[in-house]
Amino acid sequence: MTPFLTPLSASQLLAEGIPAPWAYGMADRVRFGEIDVLGHVNNAAYLRWFENLRIHYFRDYGIDDYEGTAPKIVLRNLTLDFKAEVKLNDPYIITGRTVEMRNSSFTMHYGVFVRGALTTTGTAVIVSLNADNSKRALPAELKERFVAKDQAQQR
């Protein structure tokens, strides 16, 4: 059984029917409190799922340790695209990867898979800032990590 709320490797994702280039994800199951009056996952639940994955991703990629020492990381915008309903007790795997980098920002894509089928996608633009809110350049080693792990492109 796939472990819930634990980062999954690319090989574990592949075994669950999730294709490359997705190489980072986590599994969970839809809870009652995430359902809306129409009986499917509430739009706001996806935002929480993306945030939860992003926290693990940031720690594992060395972006932020959440101990107050890293630069400010700001979510500039986030979009969702719904392709199929997700319902109560559905097991799902949420995936995330950086697809594009600029000098001080990067773009992440998200996918929600239920039984190997892509049901929801999302895109987030994330900006790195200094303490005074000026833009902070992404470190070269982080950019290299994005390329090696996620096949990200420099823009």
TAVENDA-V550733 format. One record per pair of residues at least 12 apart in sequence whose C-alpha atoms are under 10 Angstrom apart, sorted by the first residue. I is the first residue (numbers start at 1). J is the second residue. Records with the same first field share a line. If there is no record, write none. Layout:
# TAVENDA-V550733
I: J / J
This chain:
# TAVENDA-V550733
2: 15 / 16 / 26 / 27 / 28 / 91 / 93
3: 26 / 27 / 28
4: 26 / 27 / 28 / 29 / 91 / 92 / 93
5: 25 / 26 / 27 / 28 / 29 / 52 / 53 / 56 / 93 / 94
6: 25 / 26 / 27 / 28 / 53 / 56
7: 23 / 24 / 25 / 26 / 27 / 53 / 56 / 57 / 60 / 94 / 95
8: 23 / 24 / 25 / 26 / 27 / 93 / 94 / 95
9: 22 / 23 / 24 / 25 / 26
10: 22 / 23 / 24 / 25 / 149
11: 23 / 24
12: 24 / 25 / 26
13: 25 / 26 / 27 / 93 / 94 / 95 / 116
14: 116
15: 116
16: 93 / 113 / 114 / 115 / 116
17: 113 / 114 / 115 / 116 / 117
18: 93 / 95 / 111 / 112 / 113 / 114 / 115 / 116 / 117 / 118
19: 116
20: 150
21: 96 / 97 / 99 / 149 / 150 / 151 / 152
22: 94 / 95 / 96 / 97 / 98 / 109 / 110 / 111 / 149 / 150 / 151
23: 95 / 96 / 97 / 149 / 150 / 151
24: 53 / 56 / 57 / 60 / 93 / 94 / 95 / 96 / 97 / 110 / 149 / 150
25: 53 / 54 / 56 / 57 / 93 / 94 / 95 / 96 / 97 / 110 / 111 / 112 / 113
26: 49 / 52 / 53 / 56 / 57 / 92 / 93 / 94 / 95 / 96 / 112
27: 53 / 91 / 92 / 93 / 94 / 95 / 112 / 113 / 114
28: 49 / 89 / 90 / 91 / 92 / 93 / 94
29: 87 / 88 / 89 / 90 / 91 / 92 / 93 / 114
30: 45 / 86 / 87 / 88 / 89 / 90 / 91 / 92
31: 45 / 87 / 88 / 89 / 90 / 91
32: 87 / 88 / 89
33: 45 / 88
34: 46 / 48 / 87 / 88
35: 86 / 87 / 88 / 89
36: 87 / 88
38: 87
39: 85 / 86 / 87 / 88
40: 84 / 85 / 86 / 87 / 88 / 90
41: 85 / 86 / 87 / 88 / 90
42: 86 / 87
43: 80 / 82
46: 80 / 94 / 112 / 120 / 121 / 122
47: 78 / 79 / 80 / 122
49: 93 / 94 / 95 / 110 / 112
50: 78 / 94 / 95 / 96 / 109 / 110 / 111 / 112 / 122 / 123 / 124
51: 75
52: 94
53: 94 / 95 / 96 / 110
54: 95 / 96 / 97 / 108 / 110
57: 95 / 96 / 97
58: 73
61: 142 / 145 / 146 / 149
62: 141 / 142 / 145
63: 128 / 138 / 139 / 142
70: 128 / 129 / 130 / 131
71: 128 / 129 / 130 / 131 / 133 / 135 / 136 / 138
72: 127 / 128 / 129 / 130 / 131 / 132 / 133 / 134 / 135 / 136
73: 105 / 126 / 127 / 128 / 129 / 130 / 136
74: 105 / 125 / 126 / 127 / 128 / 129 / 133
75: 105 / 106 / 107 / 124 / 125 / 126 / 127 / 128
76: 105 / 107 / 124 / 125 / 126 / 127 / 128
77: 107 / 123 / 124 / 125 / 126 / 127
78: 107 / 108 / 109 / 122 / 123 / 124 / 125 / 126
79: 109 / 110 / 121 / 122 / 123 / 124 / 125
80: 109 / 110 / 111 / 120 / 121 / 122 / 123 / 124
81: 111 / 119 / 120 / 121 / 122 / 123
82: 112 / 118 / 119 / 120 / 121 / 122
83: 112 / 117 / 118 / 119 / 120 / 121
84: 113 / 114 / 117 / 118 / 119 / 120
85: 114 / 119 / 120
86: 112 / 113 / 114 / 119 / 120
87: 114
90: 113 / 114 / 115
91: 113 / 114 / 115
92: 112 / 113 / 114 / 115 / 116 / 117 / 118 / 119
93: 111 / 112 / 113 / 114 / 115 / 116 / 117 / 118
94: 110 / 111 / 112 / 113 / 114 / 118 / 120 / 121
95: 109 / 110 / 111 / 112 / 113 / 121 / 122
96: 108 / 109 / 110 / 111 / 112 / 121 / 122 / 123 / 150
97: 109 / 110 / 111 / 123 / 146 / 149 / 150 / 151 / 152
98: 110 / 123 / 124 / 125 / 126 / 143 / 145 / 146 / 147 / 149 / 150 / 151 / 152 / 153
99: 123 / 146 / 147 / 150 / 151 / 152 / 153 / 154
100: 125 / 143 / 146 / 147 / 150 / 151 / 152 / 153 / 154 / 155
101: 125 / 126 / 138 / 142 / 143 / 146 / 147 / 152 / 153 / 154 / 155
102: 127 / 137 / 138 / 143 / 153 / 154 / 155
103: 127 / 128 / 135 / 136 / 137 / 138 / 139 / 140 / 143 / 154 / 155
104: 126 / 127 / 128 / 129 / 134 / 135 / 136 / 137 / 138 / 139
105: 125 / 126 / 127 / 128 / 129 / 135 / 136 / 137 / 138
106: 124 / 125 / 126 / 127 / 128 / 138 / 143 / 146 / 152 / 153 / 154 / 155
107: 123 / 124 / 125 / 126 / 127 / 152 / 153
108: 122 / 123 / 124 / 125 / 126 / 150 / 152
109: 121 / 122 / 123 / 124 / 125
110: 122 / 123 / 124
111: 123
